[in-house]
Amino acid sequence: MSGDEKQKLREQLLEVSRGNVPPCLRGFLKEIGVNCRNEEGRIELDMDAFAEEILLKFKRIVRFLGARAAKGDKEDRVELQQEKERLEKQQREKARKAARLALEQIEKTVEFEDNFQVMKDFYALIQCHPNNTTADVEEGEILTED
């Protein structure tokens, strides 16, 4: 592995770990007997000290972790979208519930019994008896009570 590839692998390893070493990488480092942490919690490895086989295994692990991180980012976006949809649905349900409660609290202003009284008042105004039919009344004729 060339010096550039080793440097790129070192950078990828730092990027993948982001301050905390993933369990699969920690297991591999214990397997090869390396304590990789410094005081700041970052991975610090001398890539030149490792054999080609170990470097290739490092490369596979880094590639795996990078793919898993990318998949995790995609899953995070999906989870965020689902959470957003769930919150929107909750807001719609709250609005519907508030509308239902407001509708239930609307005071009834007209009762059915009032309609009969309104009809009687209407007939009194037009001077017509409710028992008379329109066939008995000529157009323009005003009825008087008998």
TORPADO-169800 format. One record per residue (C-alpha): x, y, z; residue in one letter; residue number from 1. Coordinates in nm, 2 decimals. Last residue first. Layout:
((X,Y,Z),"A",NUM)
...
REM end
This chain:
((-11.46,3.48,1.01),"D",146)
((-11.10,3.59,0.98),"E",145)
((-11.04,3.81,0.68),"T",144)
((-10.88,3.69,0.36),"L",143)
((-10.71,3.93,0.12),"I",142)
((-10.75,3.85,-0.24),"E",141)
((-10.45,3.93,-0.47),"G",140)
((-10.47,3.60,-0.64),"E",139)
((-10.79,3.41,-0.56),"E",138)
((-10.79,3.20,-0.24),"V",137)
((-10.96,2.87,-0.21),"D",136)
((-10.70,2.69,-0.41),"A",135)
((-10.43,2.82,-0.17),"T",134)
((-10.57,2.60,0.10),"T",133)
((-10.74,2.73,0.41),"N",132)
((-10.67,2.54,0.74),"N",131)
((-10.37,2.76,0.82),"P",130)
((-10.59,3.07,0.81),"H",129)
((-10.46,3.35,0.60),"C",128)
((-10.41,3.71,0.70),"Q",127)
((-10.06,3.73,0.55),"I",126)
((-9.93,3.83,0.89),"L",125)
((-10.14,3.58,1.08),"A",124)
((-10.02,3.30,0.85),"Y",123)
((-9.66,3.40,0.93),"F",122)
((-9.73,3.41,1.30),"D",121)
((-9.88,3.06,1.30),"K",120)
((-9.58,2.93,1.10),"M",119)
((-9.34,3.09,1.35),"V",118)
((-9.53,2.93,1.63),"Q",117)
((-9.50,2.59,1.46),"F",116)
((-9.13,2.65,1.40),"N",115)
((-9.06,2.73,1.76),"D",114)
((-9.15,2.37,1.86),"E",113)
((-8.85,2.26,1.65),"F",112)
((-8.62,2.47,1.87),"E",111)
((-8.40,2.75,1.74),"V",110)
((-8.10,2.91,1.91),"T",109)
((-7.91,2.60,2.00),"K",108)
((-7.59,2.70,2.17),"E",107)
((-7.27,2.60,2.00),"I",106)
((-7.07,2.40,2.25),"Q",105)
((-7.09,2.08,2.05),"E",104)
((-6.95,2.26,1.74),"L",103)
((-6.67,2.40,1.95),"A",102)
((-6.58,2.06,2.08),"L",101)
((-6.58,1.91,1.73),"R",100)
((-6.36,2.19,1.60),"A",99)
((-6.12,2.14,1.89),"A",98)
((-6.11,1.77,1.81),"K",97)
((-6.05,1.84,1.44),"R",96)
((-5.77,2.08,1.52),"A",95)
((-5.61,1.83,1.76),"K",94)
((-5.63,1.56,1.50),"E",93)
((-5.47,1.78,1.24),"R",92)
((-5.19,1.86,1.48),"Q",91)
((-5.14,1.49,1.56),"Q",90)
((-5.12,1.42,1.18),"K",89)
((-4.86,1.69,1.13),"E",88)
((-4.66,1.55,1.42),"L",87)
((-4.67,1.20,1.27),"R",86)
((-4.57,1.33,0.92),"E",85)
((-4.27,1.51,1.08),"K",84)
((-4.17,1.20,1.27),"E",83)
((-4.19,0.99,0.95),"Q",82)
((-3.98,1.25,0.76),"Q",81)
((-3.73,1.25,1.05),"L",80)
((-3.72,0.87,1.05),"E",79)
((-3.66,0.86,0.67),"V",78)
((-3.38,1.12,0.70),"R",77)
((-3.23,0.92,0.99),"D",76)
((-3.25,0.60,0.78),"E",75)
((-3.05,0.78,0.50),"K",74)
((-2.79,0.90,0.75),"D",73)
((-2.77,0.54,0.89),"G",72)
((-2.71,0.40,0.55),"K",71)
((-2.43,0.65,0.50),"A",70)
((-2.29,0.55,0.84),"A",69)
((-2.32,0.18,0.76),"R",68)
((-2.14,0.24,0.43),"A",67)
((-1.86,0.43,0.60),"G",66)
((-1.83,0.16,0.87),"L",65)
((-1.80,-0.11,0.61),"F",64)
((-1.54,0.09,0.41),"R",63)
((-1.34,0.15,0.73),"V",62)
((-1.36,-0.22,0.82),"I",61)
((-1.24,-0.32,0.47),"R",60)
((-0.96,-0.07,0.48),"K",59)
((-0.84,-0.18,0.82),"F",58)
((-0.84,-0.54,0.69),"K",57)
((-0.63,-0.42,0.40),"L",56)
((-0.39,-0.25,0.65),"L",55)
((-0.37,-0.57,0.85),"I",54)
((-0.27,-0.77,0.55),"E",53)
((-0.02,-0.51,0.43),"E",52)
((0.17,-0.52,0.76),"A",51)
((0.14,-0.24,1.01),"F",50)
((0.40,0.00,1.14),"A",49)
((0.36,0.24,0.85),"D",48)
((0.00,0.31,0.96),"M",47)
((0.12,0.47,1.29),"D",46)
((-0.21,0.50,1.47),"L",45)
((-0.38,0.78,1.66),"E",44)
((-0.76,0.75,1.70),"I",43)
((-0.90,1.04,1.88),"R",42)
((-1.02,1.05,2.25),"G",41)
((-0.84,1.38,2.33),"E",40)
((-0.59,1.21,2.56),"E",39)
((-0.48,0.95,2.30),"N",38)
((-0.66,0.64,2.20),"R",37)
((-0.54,0.36,1.98),"C",36)
((-0.43,0.09,2.22),"N",35)
((-0.31,-0.18,1.98),"V",34)
((-0.29,-0.56,2.04),"G",33)
((-0.39,-0.69,1.70),"I",32)
((-0.71,-0.84,1.84),"E",31)
((-0.77,-0.53,2.05),"K",30)
((-0.76,-0.32,1.74),"L",29)
((-1.00,-0.55,1.57),"F",28)
((-1.24,-0.54,1.86),"G",27)
((-1.23,-0.16,1.88),"R",26)
((-1.30,-0.14,1.50),"L",25)
((-1.61,-0.36,1.54),"C",24)
((-1.72,-0.16,1.85),"P",23)
((-1.69,0.18,1.68),"P",22)
((-1.42,0.41,1.82),"V",21)
((-1.54,0.74,1.95),"N",20)
((-1.41,1.08,1.85),"G",19)
((-1.55,1.08,1.50),"R",18)
((-1.46,0.71,1.43),"S",17)
((-1.55,0.71,1.06),"V",16)
((-1.37,1.04,0.99),"E",15)
((-1.05,0.94,1.18),"L",14)
((-1.04,0.61,0.99),"L",13)
((-1.10,0.78,0.66),"Q",12)
((-0.81,1.02,0.73),"E",11)
((-0.58,0.73,0.82),"R",10)
((-0.69,0.53,0.51),"L",9)
((-0.62,0.84,0.29),"K",8)
((-0.27,0.87,0.45),"Q",7)
((-0.21,0.50,0.40),"K",6)
((-0.33,0.53,0.04),"E",5)
((-0.09,0.82,-0.02),"D",4)
((0.20,0.63,0.14),"G",3)
((0.14,0.34,-0.10),"S",2)
((0.00,0.00,0.00),"M",1)
REM end
